[in-house]
């Protein structure tokens, strides 16, 4: 017998989507009929109207699958309506309550039986790497280790977004080959006028106004979220730090570029410019600063992200990683 309600929490969208897909297939097999599916979000419609629709049954099939997303944003009256429904659910309806958060309203959480609550945690770094390798191996492809690292830095930390990015790489490159750093670099941001690479070029030159201007454009265009932008910068500053250390050890510019896998004339020029501007000590401070601000971004509501990102850019470009008054985690 199908369960009437599930509460699906946590940031791992890919595994969550797989669970929903499996549940849907199981219900259709059990019922011998296709499910009528509806999706709702807070602020778009009243939960009282959603509940009324669930109780009225389906016009087109014998059963319904109703999904309500972002349940962490539900108002009190909407929570009350859903709790009342969960106490006496309609026959033939499966209700899915979804959130990327783990903590939601306790009253709503307690209304759902514990065995029908699932938390989809973010995968560990080694699990995400295995996911990427498996994805490309199934298509007869490979991917360089450094390209894996860049992909994980640039893409949101869930397999739903990773899948979209990897499918794009397959589309542009075809199967039966190994993907390089350059291909990930160019195609994840394919056709975008401004991206984390043009932002890094401005930071390498110490151009604070230009860096802030590009960052605003990226955010406003929807081409990247704050955590992704910082992730892309972290990857590039790590390479720049490794390059600076090799140059300090008296390697030639060309040999240092080759050893750090910095390929392409423009990339080489950008990194050499950065290596001339920043010392190894400067870059060590910037990398420590990035780690702090990554934690801050992940624990701060999205409306505060621009402020944090602009502060990081200021300290990196204008002060070479020295914070005047460190922000508390």
C-alpha positions, 0 to 999 in steps of 0.5 A, a space after each residue: 500500500 502506498 504511503 500518503 505523504 513523504 517529507 524529502 529534505 536536504 541539498 542533494 537534488 539528484 538523489 532526491 529526484 531519483 527517489 521521486 522518480 522511483 516512487 512514481 514508477 512504483 505507484 504507477 506499477 501498483 495502480 496500473 495507471 499513470 499519475 496525474 502530477 501537480 507542483 506547487 510553491 509557497 507564495 504562488 497559491 494558498 495551501 488551502 486551495 491545494 488541499 481542496 484540490 487533493 480532496 476533490 480527486 483526479 479528473 484524468 487518472 485514478 491517482 495523484 502525485 502532488 509536490 509542494 516545494 520550498 516548504 521551509 517558506 510556508 506561512 503559519 496558515 499554510 502549515 496549519 492546512 497541510 497538518 490538518 490534511 496529513 491527519 486525514 489524507 485523501 485516498 489515491 493521493 501521494 503528497 511530497 513535501 520538499 525542501 533543500 533545507 534540513 531544518 523546517 517547521 517542527 510542527 510540520 515535520 512532526 506531522 509526518 511519520 518518521 519512516 516517511 521522512 528522508 534526508 538527502 545529504 550532500 555527497 562527500 568530495 570522493 563520492 562526487 568524484 566517483 559520480 563524475 567518473 561513472 557518468 563519463 565512463 558509461 558514455 565511453 569517455 574520460 576526464 582529467 583529474 584537474 578537470 574533475 576538480 574544476 568541474 566540482 568548483 564551478 558547479 553547485 554541490 549536488 548531482 542534479 546540477 552536476 548531471 546538467 553540466 556533464 550532459 552539456 560537456 558530452 553534447 559539445 564534445 561527443 563521446 569516446 574521448 577524455 575531457 581536458 581542463 580547457 574544455 570544462 573551462 570554456 564550455 561550462 561558461 559557453 557563450 557567457 560574456 562575463 564569467 569567473 575567468 574574466 573576473 579572475 583576470 581583473 583580480 590578477 591585475 588588481 583592478 578592484 572596480 573592474 572586478 566588482 563590475 564583472 561580479 555584479 554582471 555575473 550575478 544579475 545575469 544568473 550565470 552563476 551564484 555566489 558560492 559557484 563564483 567563489 569556487 571558480 576563483 578558489 580553483 584559479 588562485 590555487 593554480 596561481 599560488 602553485 605557479 608563484 611557488 615554482 617561479 620563486 624556486 627559479 623555474 622559468 615561466 614556461 616550465 612553471 606554466 607547464 608544471 601547473 597545467 596552465 595552457 593557452 596564451 591568454 590563460 598564461 598571460 593572466 596567471 603571469 600577470 597575477 604572479 607578478 602582482 601577488 607574492 606567495 605569501 599574498 596568495 596564501 592569505 587569499 586562499 585562507 580568506 577564500 576558505 573562510 568566505 566559502 563557509 560564510 556564504 554557505 551559512 548566510 541567506 542569499 540576500 547577504 551573498 553580494 555583500 560577502 562576495 564584494 568584501 572578499 573581492 575588496 580584500 583580495 584585489 586591494 589588500 592582497 588578502 589582509 582583512 581589516 576586521 575579520 568577519 565572524 563565522 
